[in-house]
């Protein structure tokens, strides 16, 4: 396992507004990989996750959970 590191901010555009999410590099890389596999722009995938997350989770947490779910379903 690699060294733990602090999350880094990454910019996204949702509903025409710029926002940022703080994700660790492995999550960001997996997020980009999933978007590519699904033939979506990062902003499109983020908007899809944002629409599903409700109000109980922040966007970064929702992205992490989405990635985990995606990996589990792919096994």
Secondary structure, 3 states (H helix, E strand, C coil): CCCCCCCEEEEEEECCEEEEEEECHHHHHHHHHHHHHCCCCHHHHHHHHHHHHCCCCCHHHHHHHHHHHHHHHHC
